[in-house]
Amino acid sequence: MKLKLQYIWFFLLIVAFPNEITADDSIPFKYYGHIYFQSAINDTIPCQLIFDTGGNNLCCIDSVFFAHSKWHTRNIQKANIGGGAGRLTVPLIYEDTQIKQGASNVPYPYIPVIRLRDILDCHADGLVGIQGLHHRPYEINFEYQYFKFNTELPKDLSSWQRVLVRCHKQRIFLYLSVKIGDKTIKGWYLMDTGSGGTIDFTAHTTSTYHLDSIPRKKRITDITNFGVGSKEQEYFVDIKADQILLLGNDTIKNCTVSYLPEGVGAFSKQEWLGVVGNGIWSDYNIIVDEERGYLYLKRFNKEENSDVKGYDYGFRNRTDICDGWIVSSLVRDGDARKSGIEIGDTIVAINHKPVKRLTWDEEWEIDDTPTQEIELRGKNGHAKRIFLKAKNYWKDEEANHPTYTKIKVKENSQQVFSKQIPAGDYSGISYLGNNRYAIVDDKASPDGFSIFHINIDSISGTIQNIELEAIKTSGRPNRDGEGIAYCKIRNSIFISGEKDNVIKEYDLNGQLSGNNVFIPDSIKQRLDSNRGLESLSWNENTQRLWTATEAEDCRMIEYDSNLRLINVWKYKVDQATSAKNYVNGVSEICALNDGRLLVLEREVMIPEKKIGAWAECKLYEARPINRQLEKHLLTKWKTKMNITNHSFANYEGMCLGPKLVDGGQVLLLVTDSQHRYKGMLKDWFKTIIVYI
């Protein structure tokens, strides 16, 4: 739950009229990541509202609360609003409404009705902004949890620090300097008590300062309903800031901040670099003096304990509409996701306690339990039971760069078996076990794969014999099948088609299962029918499916066994050395047990008359570090087509095979001979022995 609290900042495309609070007024509040206080609508309808400095002069009400309240109105109109997750049209109660704030009633000419609990939880009935607070100082006291409106400045300010702010368009901005690695992000930030985070950078700031390129450990989290707006799914990246996050003269150390690479709305391109949320403000007592342009801050909390542990999933309490908490966020590649928790699951009990019976305090402190036995109901209605252990993400996995053993390789000469197997356009291969391999042919008709029996010498790793065992087809037209991967845990075959750039699942008889692997829109836009999804690999140890785009601006995409997207990695392909009549790029990948990849790059140059053609292949080790793949050359070889040399081989398929007596593992490669083009080309096979 404490993983990330949502953003509820929004603006309305009509003008709000400020009204001044005249009474000297204090309001107690509860702090659970957001500031909640008890209020009343028109003196008759009790409600619990969130105080949101990013909410301008507005008050809004949750749609479920409104539907179940005794509030009756006929004057419902429509309004277009924008927030942390884009824009949308919502109902608007267009009548004078009194919202009780302490001893005063504050008038609002209209009240938007939004699905606030979908963003937060059932504790939130609505939210209020800074209506009527612009002309006198007000205090937000996190230490003793109260507001004090129309407060007087303390006579002795020696223990307070004064921070210059800029008030513009009913928003409060302060000037900060945040240092992360070699990046210093200095400028104006939005003060937002509607945010449960610390510092959250916009997509524009992320791009401008190249935050993705900072060589530092990061954590990526997928989340639903990130804020008000039309974008239902978002992801953010956590990263540790250095010990320089300046707030006035105060330095905050060991602070985790976040950025949104694809943020929209309040997190797109804005006049602010990011927002400052309650993850910062809750360590201070604050006096806001908008009229004079200052914040007064007094820190009362010690710095956060660096050994705090928690869990890598988030939820929203929706016991107002169901019997549990809805899983709303998951860390990619985190323990919760690996254990089988999915976004949208309903948590019904933790440590044998039904969550409906937990108090708000118990709910808030659930992250502090050292272990959790979680009972869930999946979206399909099936029950799950999950066991998790609390971790300190930044401490338990301290190293930014995992330690990998050095990979050594030994090449064998390429071999040909023209009499034993039919001519083909073999573009992908995957090991089924027991010397059996599934091979895809990009021009075979119909769509499907072949099963070959390949005997490999257990000492040298050379191929002794190859036989065609069977052909498995779906009966559908060939999709230019390029990559193939056998997934043992699902007992199925995946094939990537370059013609349609879709990855489809097949059973072992070649029939389609109906499952396709999701390809992000940002990747689809890069693909065409001849430079698309060339590669495919599954690793049983890591439970990961990988695919890659062929072209120079390569992206490698990682999925789990449930075909959920885990990561998209950048990979830099070598520049081509030939000027024309060439093809270069990634032709295949092979996933290793420790998370690394073997990447086969090839450059092919074919003159118009074919004589003089050559193909150079390079085998790289690729290490996943900070959303990019660092690569290291393991070996390379070149084949030719001329009068005396007919070794030309365009290798397109690659997979791990059996282990040898000396502990090395066979890497088996196969070529696309264009159906043994005019008798000039051959269906070459090659083995490379890999030692890790």
N, C-alpha and C positions, 0 to 999 in steps of 0.2 A: 504493500500500500504506500509506503514512504518512498518507493522508487521514483515516482514522479507524480505530482499533483497537477491537475489540468489548469488551463488558462481560460479565463472567462471574460477577458477584456473585449469590449465591442463598442461600435458606434452606430448611430441611427441617422438615416439620411433626412432628418428634419431637425429643427432647432429646439433645444431645451432652454427654458427660461429660469435662471437661478433665483432662488428664494432664500433669504437669510434666516438662520436660526437665531432667535433673540434671547433665549433663556440660557443661563449658565447651567450646563447639562452634562452629566456623566452617564455612560452606559456600560455596564459590565458585558464582557464577551467571553466566549469559549474559543480557544485556539487549537485547532486540529489541522494544521497546514494552511487553513484559511481562517479568517476572522468571522465567527458566527455570533450574532446577537439576537435576542428576543425582541419582537416588534409586534405591531398590530396594523391591520389595514382598516381604515375608516372606523377605528376604535372598536371594531366588533370581530374581526377575523385575526386570530393569533397566527404568527408566522415566525420562522427563523431565517434571518437574512444574512447574506455575506457582504462584508464591506470591501469595496473594490475601487481603489484610486484610479485604476485604468478605465472605469466604467463611466467616465464623464459625469454629467449631471443626471444620469438616468436611474430609474428603478425598473427592474424586470421581474417577472413571476414565472415559476416553473409551471409547465402545462399540466402535469399530473396533479400538483397541488391545487391549481386553479379548478380543474375538473371536479375535484372532491371537496372543494370549499363551498361555503354558503354565499359566495360572491356572485351576484346576479347582475348582469349588464346586457343590454341589447346593442350598445354602440361598439361593435367590433369592426375594425378596419384592417388594412394590411400595411405593412412597412417592410422595407428592405434594410437589412442590417448586415454589418460585417464584423468579423472578430478574428480570433486566433486561427481559425480554420477556413477562412474564405467568407462567402456571402450567402445569404438565403433570405427568403420572404417568410415573415411570421405574422400571426394575428397581433393586433394592437387594440388594447382597451382605450378608447378615446373618450375619456371623461375625467373630470377632476377627481383625484384620489388622494386621500390623506394617509401618509405613512408615519407611524409613530416612531420617533427617534428620541429616546429618553423621555423627558417631560414635554417635548415639543412634537407637534404634528407638522410634517413637511409636505406641502402640496406638490403633486405631479400631474401635469395635464394629460399624460398618456402613459400607459404601461405596456411594454412589449411582453408577449407570452412566448417563452422559449422552452426547449427541452433541456432545461438546466441540469436535471438529475442524470440525464444521459452523459453529461460532461463530468459531473461531480458525483453525487450520491443522494440518497433519500433524506439526508440531514438538511439539505438546502431547499428552502421553499422559494427563494428569490435572492436578489442582490440589489444593493444600492451603491451609487457612486458618491461623488463629492458635492452633491447638490447643497447649496447654501453655505459652504464652508470656505469660500474664497476670501472673505474679507476680515476674518478674525483667526488667530492661531487656534489650532486644535491638537490634542495630544493622543497618541496611540501608545498605550503603556502595555508592552508585552509582558513585563515582569509580573504585574498584578492584574493584567487582563481587563483593562477598561479603556473606553474613550472618554475624553473630556473635551466637550465643545466649548468654544469661547473662553479658552484658558488664557491665563496671564503668563507671560514669560517669567521664568524663575529670576529672582533678584540676583542670585549668585549663579552665573553661567560658567564658572571656572571648571566644573567637572563635565561640562557638555562641550562637544565640538560642533562648530557651526560649518555647515556645508552650503555652498551657493547652489541654488536651483533656478531653473527657468520655467515659468508657468506660461503655457501656450495652448490655446484651444481646449481649455478645461483639463489639461494634462500637466503632470509635474515631471520635469527632466532634471537629471543631475549629471555632472561631468565625472567620468571615471576613467581609470587606466588599468587595463587588465593585461597581464603578461603571461603568455603561454609559449614556452620554448623561445624561439627567436622572433615571435610576433608580439607586438605591443598594440593593443586595440584601444585607442584613446578617443574619447568623444562623448556625445550625449546619449544617455540611457533613460528609458522610461521607468518611473517608479510605479510598480504595479502590485498592490496587495491582493489582486485577483490571481496572482501567480503563486504556485506552491514551490517553485524552483529557486535557484540562486541567481546566477546570471545565465540568460538564454539569448543567444545571438540569432539574428535574422538570417534568412537564406542569402540576402545580398551581402551581409557582413561575412558570412561563411565563404562566399565566392571571392569577395574582394581581398580578404586576408588569407585565402588558401588554407583554411583551417584543416581540411582533409589531408593536407600534405605534411602537417606537423608530425615528426617521427616520435609519437608518444602513444602509450596504450589507450585504447578507446573502447567504449561499450555502446553497442547499437541496440535501441529498443523500439519495437513496433507498438503502436498504441492506436486505439479507436477513439473517435470523438474527442480529439485533442482540445478543441475549443469551439466557440460559436462559429458556425459556418457550414458550408456544404461538403467539405472534404472529410470523409468518414474515417480514412486511414492515414496515418502519418508515421514518420519515424524521426527519432532524434538521437544525437550522439553525445555521450558523456565523455569528458576529458578532464584531467587534473590541471588546474591553473597553477602557475608557479606562486611563490610566496609574495606576490605583489598584486594585490587587488585593492586599489586605493579608494577609500571612502573618506573624503576630507583628508585628514592627516592620519587616519586609521588604516592599518594594514591587516588584511584578513589572509590567513595562511591555510594551506592544505584544503583548498576549496575545490569541489567538483563543479564545473560549469558545463553547459550544454550548447549545442548548436543544431539548427534545423536545415539540412542541405536542400530540402525541397519545400520549405515553409511557404505558406500562403497567408493572405490576410495580414494580421498584425506582425507576422514573421516573414513577410516577403521583403520588398524594397520599401523602407520607411525612412522617416527623418531621424529615427533612433537606431543605434547600433544593435541594441538588444533591450531586454527588460530585466529589471531587478526585482526579484520576488521575495516571498516571506522566508525563504531559506537564508536570506541575508537579514531582513528586517527583524526577524523574531529574536535576534540576539541584542536588540536595542530597545530602549524607550525613545520615542520620537515626538518632537514637537514640529508641526508643519506650519510655517508662517509664509503663506503664498504671497500675501500682499507685499511683504518686504523682500521676498525671494530667498528664503533660507530654510534649511532643515537644521534642527538641533538634535544631536544624537548622544545618547549615553549608553555605552555597552554594559550589560549586566551578566551575560553568559560567558563562561570560559570557552575557549576554542574547542571545536568538536573533537572528541576522542577519535584518534586515527584508527582505533581497533574496533569501531562500531561494525557489527555484523547485521546482515539482513538477507532478504530473498530477492530473486530476480524476476518476480512477477508483480503485477499490480491489479487491483480490483476496485469495483464500485459497489457499495452496499445498496442493493435494490430490493430489500425486504419489504418495501412498500408495494411491490408488484409481483414478487415471487418469494421463494423461501430461502434465498441465499444471496451471495455476493457474486457479481458477474466479473469474470477475468477480463480485464481491459487492456493490459499491456504485458509484453513478454520480451525479455532480453534475448536477442538472437544468439543462438548457440549457448544459452544459459542452462542451468540445471533444471529449471522448471519446464522449459520447452523440451529438453531431452527426455525428461521423465514422462512426457505425454500430455502435459497441460496445453490446452489450446485457448486462444482468445475466443470468448463467447461461452466458455464452460461456466457452469454455476457451482460455486463452492457452497456446500450445504453443511459441512462440519469440519472443524479443525481440532485435532487432539481429542476426538470423541465428544466435542461440545458443539451442538447445533449453533450455527452462527446467528440465527434469529434470537437466541437467548443471550448473546454477548452484549455487554454494555458498550457504550461509545468509547469509554476509556480502554476497555479490553480489546475492542476492535483496533484502536489506534496503536496499542502496544503489541499487537500480534507479531510484528516483525522482531520483537525482542526475545521471542521464544527460541531456544537453541535448536530445536528440531520441530518439524511439523508433519503430522499425519493428516493428509487432506483428503476428504471425501468430496467427490465432484460428480456432477451430472453433465455429461457431454451434450453438445448441441444435437446429437442424434438420440438423446435420451438414455444412453447407456451409462452405467455407473463406473466410476474410476476411483482408485485409491492410490494416492501418491505419497511418498516419503521424501522429505527435503531436509537439508541441514543448512543452518544459517552460515553465511560466509561474508568475509570482508573482501569484496571484489578487488580492491586496489592493493591489499596486502597479501591475501592468500595466493594471488597470481602475480607476484611482484614484477617479474621480468618483462620488459617491453619486447624483448627479442628472445623467443624460445631457443634453447640450445639444441642444435641438430648435429647428429653425427655426419661425418663427411661421406659423401657418396663416391664410390669408385666404380668404374665400368670396364668391361672387357668386350671388344667387338668380335663377332664371328663374320666370316664372309657371307654374302648373300647367296641364296640357293634357289633353284628352280625345280618344279615338279610337273612339267607340262603334260606328261603322259598320264599322270595319276588324277589330275583334276581338270575340270573344264575351264576354258578361257572365260575371264570375267572382268568386272570393273570393281574389284574388291577395295572397299573404302573404309571399312571398320571391322574390328575383331574384338571379341570378349571371351574370357575363359570361363567355361562351365564346370570345370573339374574333370578328373579322370581322363585327361588327354583329349577332351572334347571342347570345341570352340564354336561360337556363333559368329558368322561372318555375314556382313551386309554388302550387297552389290548395288551400286547406285543406278544401274540400268536394267536390273533384272525385272522380268515381268512374270507374274504380278508382284506387288509389294510383299516383303517378308524378309526372311533370312535363311541361310544355309547352315548346316551343322557339319563341321569337318572333324575328322579324327587325326590328330597330329602327334606323332611320337617324337620325343626329344631325348637325346642322350643325356643320362643323369650325371655324367662327368664333364663333358665338353660343352653341353648346351646346344649342340648343333641338331638340326632337324634330320631325323632318320627316314620318315615317311609321312605322306599326307594322303588321306582318302576322304572323298565326299560321302557322308553318312546319310544325310536327308536334306530335303528342301521343305521349309515351312512357309506357307503363304497365307495372306489375309484375303486374297481374292480381289483386292483393290488395286488401282493403278499405282505404279511406283512413284514415290514422292522424292526421288533423288536421295535415297537414304545414304547418309554419310557417316554418322556415328552410331555405335551400338554398345549397350552396357547391360550385363546380366546382374539383376538385383536378387541376391539369394533370399533375403528376408521377406521379399514379396513374391519370390519364385516367378519372376517375370522378366521380360526383355524390354528395354527402352531403345527406340530408334529415333534419331534426329533427321528430319527431312530438310534438305536445303531448298527444295522447290517451294515448299510452303512455310519453311522455318517454324515447324511445329515438332515437339518431342512427344511421341505417342508411346503408350504402353501396350505390350503384346503378351499373351500367354505363351507357353513353351511350344504350342502347336501353331504359332503364328497368327492367332486370332486377336483382334483388337479388344482391349479391355474396356475401352471408352474413356480412360483417363488420359488427359493431356497435362503436360507440365507447364505451369504458368511462366510466361516470358514477360518481363516488365515492358511497358510502353517505351521507356527510354532506350531499351535495347532493340525493340522491334523497329524503331525508326532508323537504326543503323544497318539493317539487314536488306539484302537483295537476294535474288534467286540463284546467284552464283558466288556470293561471298558471305554466306550466312552461317548457320549452325553446323560447323564442320566436325565438331568433336563431341565425345561423350565418354564418361567414365564413372563407375561406381566403386566405392571402397567399403568392404564389409566391416572393417575395423572401426572406421570413423563414422559409418552409416551416412555417407555423403554421396550425392549425385552431383557431378560437375558437367557443365557444357561450356563451350567457348565460341566466340565469333572468330571468323577466319581473318578478317582484314587487319590492316596495320594498326588501326585504333581499336585494339582488341579489348574485350571484356570477358572475364570468366565468371560464371554464375554458379553459386553453390546452393544446393537444396538438401533438406533432410529426407529421411525415409518416408515421410508423409507428403513429400513433394512440395513442402513449404519453402519459400525463398529464405535463405539464410544471409547471403552476402553477394554483392557484386564487386569484383576485384578488377582493378586496372592492370593491364599487362602490356609492356612496351615491346613491340616486334622490331627486329632488326630491319634497317633500311635495305631496300633492294640494291644490288650492285649493277644490274643490267638496266639498260635504258628503255628497251622495248621488247615486245614479244615475250613477256615474262609474267609469272604469277608468284607472289610470295605471301607468307602469312603463317598462321598456326594451322597445321593439318591434323593434329591429334594431341590429346592430353591423357595422362594416366595418373590417377590418384593413389598416393602412398599411404601407409598405415599411420604415419605420424603427422598427417595434415599437409605435407608437401605434395607438389605435383611434378611429374615429368612432362615436359612440353616439347613436342616435336615441331620445329619450324622448318619450312622448306621454301627454297627459291628455285623456280623452274624457268629456264629460258629455252624457247623452241623457235628456231628460225622458220621462215615460210617453207623452205625445202626440207626441213626436219634434220638434215645432216648438220652436225655441229651442236645439236641440242645437249643440254646438261641439266642436272638436278643436284642441288646441294642441300643436304639435310643437316640440321643441328639439333642435338638433344640437350635440353637445358633442365636443370633443377630449379624449381620456382618455390620460394618461401613466402607464405602469406604474412605480411607485416603491414599494419596500419593501412588497410584497405587497398594496398598495392602488393604486387608480387615481385619480390626481388629475385632476379634470375642469375644463375651461374652455369657457364658452359661445361658440359661433361664430355662431349665428343662431337665430332662432325665428320661427314664423308661426302664424296662427290662422285656421281656416276655420269656417263657420257654416251652419246650416240654419234659415232663417226665410222669411217670405213673399216677401221681395225678394232673398234671398241663398241660393243653392243650391251654395255652394262647399265644403260639408262633405266632408272627406277624412281618413280614418283611415289614415295611412301605416304600413305594416307591413313592406315590403320595401325593401332598399337595397343597392346595389353600386357599385363603381367601374367606369366605362366607358372609352371611348377618351380620348386626349389631344387638346387643341385646338391650333390654330396658334400661339396665344400661350403655350403651355406649361401652361396650366391643364388639370386632369383632370375629366372629367364624373363626377358622383355622381348616379346614376339612382335615383329612388324610385317606388314603386308602392303603390296603396291597396287595401284590402279593402273592397269596396262592398257586401258581403253580397248578391252576385248582383244588383247594382243595385236594392236594396231598394225594392219597390213603385214603381219608376220614379222615386223621389226621389233616389237616390244614383247616382254615376257612377264609372267606373273611371278615376280620375285618375292621371296620371303627372306627375312633376316632375323637373327637373334643377337641380343646384347645382354651380357650377364651383369646384373646390378648387385653391388655389395654395399649394404648400409650398416 
